[in-house]
């Protein structure tokens, strides 16, 4: 499945993913949606989801399941890097 990802302009770790080519403004979002997700900016286009290949910071199965049920997926994405000193 190919998707387009949009990032909230108000909450840096909040995203909506939709099937590739979906017009984001045509989505019918619930009234209870996080208001941060009402202001979006394109983040990544035509990302190929393939659960047999690990994607850092993305729950591919969760995103696919949400898209199949409601036509979009609301999610976060986070990568943490830890550094150690030579003596640590």
MODELLER restraints for C-alpha pairs under 7 A, 6 or more apart:
rsr = mdl.restraints
at = mdl.atoms
rsr.add(forms.Gaussian(group=physical.xy_distance, feature=features.Distance(at['CA:1:A'], at['CA:48:A']), mean=5.77, stdev=0.5))
rsr.add(forms.Gaussian(group=physical.xy_distance, feature=features.Distance(at['CA:1:A'], at['CA:49:A']), mean=5.29, stdev=0.5))
rsr.add(forms.Gaussian(group=physical.xy_distance, feature=features.Distance(at['CA:2:A'], at['CA:19:A']), mean=6.10, stdev=0.5))
rsr.add(forms.Gaussian(group=physical.xy_distance, feature=features.Distance(at['CA:2:A'], at['CA:20:A']), mean=5.41, stdev=0.5))
rsr.add(forms.Gaussian(group=physical.xy_distance, feature=features.Distance(at['CA:2:A'], at['CA:46:A']), mean=5.36, stdev=0.5))
rsr.add(forms.Gaussian(group=physical.xy_distance, feature=features.Distance(at['CA:2:A'], at['CA:47:A']), mean=5.36, stdev=0.5))
rsr.add(forms.Gaussian(group=physical.xy_distance, feature=features.Distance(at['CA:2:A'], at['CA:48:A']), mean=4.36, stdev=0.5))
rsr.add(forms.Gaussian(group=physical.xy_distance, feature=features.Distance(at['CA:2:A'], at['CA:49:A']), mean=5.99, stdev=0.5))
rsr.add(forms.Gaussian(group=physical.xy_distance, feature=features.Distance(at['CA:3:A'], at['CA:17:A']), mean=6.33, stdev=0.5))
rsr.add(forms.Gaussian(group=physical.xy_distance, feature=features.Distance(at['CA:3:A'], at['CA:18:A']), mean=5.44, stdev=0.5))
rsr.add(forms.Gaussian(group=physical.xy_distance, feature=features.Distance(at['CA:3:A'], at['CA:19:A']), mean=4.38, stdev=0.5))
rsr.add(forms.Gaussian(group=physical.xy_distance, feature=features.Distance(at['CA:3:A'], at['CA:20:A']), mean=4.31, stdev=0.5))
rsr.add(forms.Gaussian(group=physical.xy_distance, feature=features.Distance(at['CA:3:A'], at['CA:45:A']), mean=6.60, stdev=0.5))
rsr.add(forms.Gaussian(group=physical.xy_distance, feature=features.Distance(at['CA:3:A'], at['CA:46:A']), mean=5.21, stdev=0.5))
rsr.add(forms.Gaussian(group=physical.xy_distance, feature=features.Distance(at['CA:3:A'], at['CA:47:A']), mean=5.26, stdev=0.5))
rsr.add(forms.Gaussian(group=physical.xy_distance, feature=features.Distance(at['CA:3:A'], at['CA:48:A']), mean=6.46, stdev=0.5))
rsr.add(forms.Gaussian(group=physical.xy_distance, feature=features.Distance(at['CA:4:A'], at['CA:17:A']), mean=5.66, stdev=0.5))
rsr.add(forms.Gaussian(group=physical.xy_distance, feature=features.Distance(at['CA:4:A'], at['CA:18:A']), mean=5.51, stdev=0.5))
rsr.add(forms.Gaussian(group=physical.xy_distance, feature=features.Distance(at['CA:4:A'], at['CA:19:A']), mean=6.19, stdev=0.5))
rsr.add(forms.Gaussian(group=physical.xy_distance, feature=features.Distance(at['CA:4:A'], at['CA:20:A']), mean=5.10, stdev=0.5))
rsr.add(forms.Gaussian(group=physical.xy_distance, feature=features.Distance(at['CA:4:A'], at['CA:44:A']), mean=5.86, stdev=0.5))
rsr.add(forms.Gaussian(group=physical.xy_distance, feature=features.Distance(at['CA:4:A'], at['CA:45:A']), mean=4.30, stdev=0.5))
rsr.add(forms.Gaussian(group=physical.xy_distance, feature=features.Distance(at['CA:4:A'], at['CA:46:A']), mean=5.37, stdev=0.5))
rsr.add(forms.Gaussian(group=physical.xy_distance, feature=features.Distance(at['CA:4:A'], at['CA:47:A']), mean=6.37, stdev=0.5))
rsr.add(forms.Gaussian(group=physical.xy_distance, feature=features.Distance(at['CA:5:A'], at['CA:15:A']), mean=6.74, stdev=0.5))
rsr.add(forms.Gaussian(group=physical.xy_distance, feature=features.Distance(at['CA:5:A'], at['CA:16:A']), mean=5.90, stdev=0.5))
rsr.add(forms.Gaussian(group=physical.xy_distance, feature=features.Distance(at['CA:5:A'], at['CA:17:A']), mean=4.37, stdev=0.5))
rsr.add(forms.Gaussian(group=physical.xy_distance, feature=features.Distance(at['CA:5:A'], at['CA:18:A']), mean=6.60, stdev=0.5))
rsr.add(forms.Gaussian(group=physical.xy_distance, feature=features.Distance(at['CA:5:A'], at['CA:42:A']), mean=6.39, stdev=0.5))
rsr.add(forms.Gaussian(group=physical.xy_distance, feature=features.Distance(at['CA:5:A'], at['CA:43:A']), mean=5.41, stdev=0.5))
rsr.add(forms.Gaussian(group=physical.xy_distance, feature=features.Distance(at['CA:5:A'], at['CA:44:A']), mean=5.09, stdev=0.5))
rsr.add(forms.Gaussian(group=physical.xy_distance, feature=features.Distance(at['CA:5:A'], at['CA:45:A']), mean=6.17, stdev=0.5))
rsr.add(forms.Gaussian(group=physical.xy_distance, feature=features.Distance(at['CA:6:A'], at['CA:15:A']), mean=5.56, stdev=0.5))
rsr.add(forms.Gaussian(group=physical.xy_distance, feature=features.Distance(at['CA:6:A'], at['CA:16:A']), mean=5.28, stdev=0.5))
rsr.add(forms.Gaussian(group=physical.xy_distance, feature=features.Distance(at['CA:6:A'], at['CA:17:A']), mean=6.18, stdev=0.5))
rsr.add(forms.Gaussian(group=physical.xy_distance, feature=features.Distance(at['CA:6:A'], at['CA:40:A']), mean=5.87, stdev=0.5))
rsr.add(forms.Gaussian(group=physical.xy_distance, feature=features.Distance(at['CA:6:A'], at['CA:41:A']), mean=5.44, stdev=0.5))
rsr.add(forms.Gaussian(group=physical.xy_distance, feature=features.Distance(at['CA:6:A'], at['CA:42:A']), mean=4.47, stdev=0.5))
rsr.add(forms.Gaussian(group=physical.xy_distance, feature=features.Distance(at['CA:6:A'], at['CA:43:A']), mean=4.91, stdev=0.5))
rsr.add(forms.Gaussian(group=physical.xy_distance, feature=features.Distance(at['CA:6:A'], at['CA:44:A']), mean=6.95, stdev=0.5))
rsr.add(forms.Gaussian(group=physical.xy_distance, feature=features.Distance(at['CA:7:A'], at['CA:14:A']), mean=5.96, stdev=0.5))
rsr.add(forms.Gaussian(group=physical.xy_distance, feature=features.Distance(at['CA:7:A'], at['CA:15:A']), mean=4.50, stdev=0.5))
rsr.add(forms.Gaussian(group=physical.xy_distance, feature=features.Distance(at['CA:7:A'], at['CA:16:A']), mean=6.57, stdev=0.5))
rsr.add(forms.Gaussian(group=physical.xy_distance, feature=features.Distance(at['CA:7:A'], at['CA:40:A']), mean=5.38, stdev=0.5))
rsr.add(forms.Gaussian(group=physical.xy_distance, feature=features.Distance(at['CA:7:A'], at['CA:41:A']), mean=5.34, stdev=0.5))
rsr.add(forms.Gaussian(group=physical.xy_distance, feature=features.Distance(at['CA:7:A'], at['CA:42:A']), mean=6.27, stdev=0.5))
rsr.add(forms.Gaussian(group=physical.xy_distance, feature=features.Distance(at['CA:7:A'], at['CA:43:A']), mean=5.63, stdev=0.5))
rsr.add(forms.Gaussian(group=physical.xy_distance, feature=features.Distance(at['CA:8:A'], at['CA:14:A']), mean=5.49, stdev=0.5))
rsr.add(forms.Gaussian(group=physical.xy_distance, feature=features.Distance(at['CA:8:A'], at['CA:15:A']), mean=5.93, stdev=0.5))
rsr.add(forms.Gaussian(group=physical.xy_distance, feature=features.Distance(at['CA:8:A'], at['CA:36:A']), mean=6.05, stdev=0.5))
rsr.add(forms.Gaussian(group=physical.xy_distance, feature=features.Distance(at['CA:8:A'], at['CA:37:A']), mean=5.31, stdev=0.5))
rsr.add(forms.Gaussian(group=physical.xy_distance, feature=features.Distance(at['CA:8:A'], at['CA:39:A']), mean=5.72, stdev=0.5))
rsr.add(forms.Gaussian(group=physical.xy_distance, feature=features.Distance(at['CA:8:A'], at['CA:40:A']), mean=4.47, stdev=0.5))
rsr.add(forms.Gaussian(group=physical.xy_distance, feature=features.Distance(at['CA:8:A'], at['CA:41:A']), mean=6.34, stdev=0.5))
rsr.add(forms.Gaussian(group=physical.xy_distance, feature=features.Distance(at['CA:9:A'], at['CA:39:A']), mean=5.73, stdev=0.5))
rsr.add(forms.Gaussian(group=physical.xy_distance, feature=features.Distance(at['CA:9:A'], at['CA:40:A']), mean=5.40, stdev=0.5))
rsr.add(forms.Gaussian(group=physical.xy_distance, feature=features.Distance(at['CA:9:A'], at['CA:41:A']), mean=6.26, stdev=0.5))
rsr.add(forms.Gaussian(group=physical.xy_distance, feature=features.Distance(at['CA:10:A'], at['CA:36:A']), mean=5.37, stdev=0.5))
rsr.add(forms.Gaussian(group=physical.xy_distance, feature=features.Distance(at['CA:10:A'], at['CA:39:A']), mean=6.99, stdev=0.5))
rsr.add(forms.Gaussian(group=physical.xy_distance, feature=features.Distance(at['CA:11:A'], at['CA:36:A']), mean=6.02, stdev=0.5))
rsr.add(forms.Gaussian(group=physical.xy_distance, feature=features.Distance(at['CA:13:A'], at['CA:76:A']), mean=5.22, stdev=0.5))
rsr.add(forms.Gaussian(group=physical.xy_distance, feature=features.Distance(at['CA:13:A'], at['CA:77:A']), mean=6.06, stdev=0.5))
rsr.add(forms.Gaussian(group=physical.xy_distance, feature=features.Distance(at['CA:14:A'], at['CA:75:A']), mean=6.13, stdev=0.5))
rsr.add(forms.Gaussian(group=physical.xy_distance, feature=features.Distance(at['CA:14:A'], at['CA:76:A']), mean=4.93, stdev=0.5))
rsr.add(forms.Gaussian(group=physical.xy_distance, feature=features.Distance(at['CA:15:A'], at['CA:74:A']), mean=5.78, stdev=0.5))
rsr.add(forms.Gaussian(group=physical.xy_distance, feature=features.Distance(at['CA:15:A'], at['CA:75:A']), mean=5.32, stdev=0.5))
rsr.add(forms.Gaussian(group=physical.xy_distance, feature=features.Distance(at['CA:15:A'], at['CA:76:A']), mean=5.75, stdev=0.5))
rsr.add(forms.Gaussian(group=physical.xy_distance, feature=features.Distance(at['CA:16:A'], at['CA:72:A']), mean=6.70, stdev=0.5))
rsr.add(forms.Gaussian(group=physical.xy_distance, feature=features.Distance(at['CA:16:A'], at['CA:73:A']), mean=5.44, stdev=0.5))
rsr.add(forms.Gaussian(group=physical.xy_distance, feature=features.Distance(at['CA:16:A'], at['CA:74:A']), mean=4.63, stdev=0.5))
rsr.add(forms.Gaussian(group=physical.xy_distance, feature=features.Distance(at['CA:16:A'], at['CA:75:A']), mean=6.39, stdev=0.5))
rsr.add(forms.Gaussian(group=physical.xy_distance, feature=features.Distance(at['CA:17:A'], at['CA:72:A']), mean=5.64, stdev=0.5))
rsr.add(forms.Gaussian(group=physical.xy_distance, feature=features.Distance(at['CA:17:A'], at['CA:73:A']), mean=5.06, stdev=0.5))
rsr.add(forms.Gaussian(group=physical.xy_distance, feature=features.Distance(at['CA:17:A'], at['CA:74:A']), mean=6.60, stdev=0.5))
rsr.add(forms.Gaussian(group=physical.xy_distance, feature=features.Distance(at['CA:18:A'], at['CA:67:A']), mean=6.70, stdev=0.5))
rsr.add(forms.Gaussian(group=physical.xy_distance, feature=features.Distance(at['CA:18:A'], at['CA:71:A']), mean=6.65, stdev=0.5))
rsr.add(forms.Gaussian(group=physical.xy_distance, feature=features.Distance(at['CA:18:A'], at['CA:72:A']), mean=4.67, stdev=0.5))
rsr.add(forms.Gaussian(group=physical.xy_distance, feature=features.Distance(at['CA:18:A'], at['CA:73:A']), mean=6.53, stdev=0.5))
rsr.add(forms.Gaussian(group=physical.xy_distance, feature=features.Distance(at['CA:20:A'], at['CA:46:A']), mean=5.81, stdev=0.5))
rsr.add(forms.Gaussian(group=physical.xy_distance, feature=features.Distance(at['CA:49:A'], at['CA:60:A']), mean=6.31, stdev=0.5))
rsr.add(forms.Gaussian(group=physical.xy_distance, feature=features.Distance(at['CA:51:A'], at['CA:60:A']), mean=6.07, stdev=0.5))
rsr.add(forms.Gaussian(group=physical.xy_distance, feature=features.Distance(at['CA:51:A'], at['CA:61:A']), mean=6.52, stdev=0.5))
rsr.add(forms.Gaussian(group=physical.xy_distance, feature=features.Distance(at['CA:57:A'], at['CA:77:A']), mean=5.01, stdev=0.5))
rsr.add(forms.Gaussian(group=physical.xy_distance, feature=features.Distance(at['CA:57:A'], at['CA:78:A']), mean=5.23, stdev=0.5))
rsr.add(forms.Gaussian(group=physical.xy_distance, feature=features.Distance(at['CA:57:A'], at['CA:79:A']), mean=5.64, stdev=0.5))
rsr.add(forms.Gaussian(group=physical.xy_distance, feature=features.Distance(at['CA:58:A'], at['CA:77:A']), mean=5.88, stdev=0.5))
rsr.add(forms.Gaussian(group=physical.xy_distance, feature=features.Distance(at['CA:63:A'], at['CA:73:A']), mean=5.34, stdev=0.5))
rsr.add(forms.Gaussian(group=physical.xy_distance, feature=features.Distance(at['CA:66:A'], at['CA:72:A']), mean=6.13, stdev=0.5))
rsr.add(forms.Gaussian(group=physical.xy_distance, feature=features.Distance(at['CA:66:A'], at['CA:73:A']), mean=5.02, stdev=0.5))
rsr.add(forms.Gaussian(group=physical.xy_distance, feature=features.Distance(at['CA:67:A'], at['CA:73:A']), mean=5.37, stdev=0.5))
